Amino acid sequence: MTNAAPGPAVAIIGTGAMGSGIAQVAAQAGCSVHLVDALPGAAAAARDRLAATLDRLAGKGRISREDADAATARLTVTETVADLPPCALVIEAIREDLADKRAIFAALAERQPADTLLASNTSSLDVSAIADGIAHPGRVLGLHFFNPPPLMRLVEVVHGDRTDDAVLERATELMRAWGKTPVRCTSTPGFIVNRVARPFYGEAQRMVEAGVADPATIDYALRELAGFRMGPLELTDLIGQDVNLAVGTSVWEQTGRDERYAPTDYQRRLVRDGHLGRKSGRGVFTYDDTGRPQGVVPDEDLARRLVAGPVVTNPVARTLAMLVNEAVDLVARGEASAEDVDTAMRLGTNYPRGPLEWGAEIGLDVVAAQLAELDAAFPGGRYRPSPALASAGTGTTGPAERLDGAEGPEGADLAHVRRMWADDRASAGLGMELVHLDLDRARVRLTVGEAMVNGHEIAHGGFIFTLADSAFALACNSRGRLTVAAGADITFVAAARLGDVLVAEATQRTAYGRSGLTDVTVTRESDGAVIAEFRGRSRSLVSKEK
């Protein structure tokens, strides 16, 4: 891509593979690019590598010699964040460590103009947490590129709780100007691609572990019979079992250890034993010195029999049902549009179709029935259908109607919950604060005061229960359902003390008919320590869904 006119100044913090790739994209798009890295000499080395890459592209005729030289000339090494000139955009691409990222963003916020876009290339951390406490948090967002950035078209434009709409628009248009395809989503765990894709890996690993078929046969079924570019087991070997496990574990932890995203013991053993995939010579498969798998012979007849059989042993149907369910759930929660989810999965994972396209073809009622069959065979919550998908399976309307993205999380469904909170005198009397409200989710904060502790300055369990119960009530009433508690269980994990700020995070896991199940985790805000785990059961008295 060429751009004769000088582009805006851009800074890239961190010059590893991702940072360098993003820098190349920006430089080829005409931007002046400042490279910064905390490791002495790393930014200069990255500039030299990029110059060599651009030279090779010119030598192969991929770009003109003039464009290669111009892009190289736009790359500048800058020693520290403090040395950066005013920039239109700064992209942080360092390791996935929240404390390190916060420190960088705090320094950037002090030195860059108030209208500078501050973006993180994080693939797993909460954008809202990165922005917490810095000046002008509305300009902080996520720009999640995919590896390798010069070749992958997709960029997830991620907005936190306080990201300004104007910032999203500017970032989205800039990504288009760089030749990318931007999709938008909230700062939900895993964003779009890493969230929706989890079942593609997990179902294959579970079927191998259960002895349904060997890895080569499972891969054959999904690659040759379902049309995926690679089988999930060979793909995790390519990605790196350790890398794939880390991403999956991050999503699992951020969703309150939801069983739907639980890593498998199969993959944990691979990582424990050092079988990391192609880079270590052995993963699910064994590789020769050229990186080719050895002794991989699928049982093609078995693969076809499995695909023609019941869903519990059918790798195509089982995987597709889970992918559709994840996509439906993401859209129904208002975390991304249906169009953006399908676009993200086609471009970010090279799926032959978007999961919502698959769902429309298969039929959401069929998918709901398949999940019900899986849930009966493997109880525990992994295969529970999204409430939106469940309504399709029962013939009712409601959340599934929102798959066109016409009604977002700030629609009418939440207005009555906000009124309910405003009228909650008991919660207000304890000083509780509503931090976040969304479909099926709520976050409530409480500071432990003098009246809440015993003689040892340890909080009474009743107050912690009340905090969790308040978040539970908000989450299970968020879909226009007038509900009451049908029961609750709480486990106290650690002590809370005078002055601790506690946060109750509630997520409605299921809402079948008139019954619902909501999980609440109470943590200490200062260090994230879990104080209590609460599970509430609700019963709907009146439903607004017709």
Secondary structure, DSSP 8 states (H G I E B T S, - for coil): ---SS---EEEEE--SHHHHHHHHHHHHTT-EEEEE-SSTTHHHHHHHHHHHHHHHHHHTTSS-HHHHHHHHHTEEE-S-GGG----SEEEE---S-HHHHHHHHHHHHHHS-TT-EEEE--SSS-HHHHHTTSSSGGGEEEEEE-SSTTT--EEEEEE-TT--HHHHHHHHHHHHHTT-EEEEEES-TTTTHHHHTHHHHHHHHHHHHTTSS-HHHHHHIIIIIT--SS-HHHHHHHH-HHHHHHHHHHHHHHTTS-GGG---HHHHHHHHTT--BGGGTBSSSEE-TTS-EES----HHHHHHHHTS-GGG-HHHHHHHHHHHHHHHHHHTTSS-HHHHHHHHHHHH--SS-HHHHHHHH-HHHHHHHHHHHHHHS-SSTT---HHHHHHHHT--SGGGGGGS-S-TTSHHHHHHHHHHHT-HHHHHTT-EEEEEETTEEEEEEE--GGGB-TTSBB-HHHHHHHHHHHHHHHHTTTSEEEEEEEEEEEE-S--BTT-EEEEEEEEEEEETTEEEEEEEEEETTT--EEEEEEEEEEEEEE---
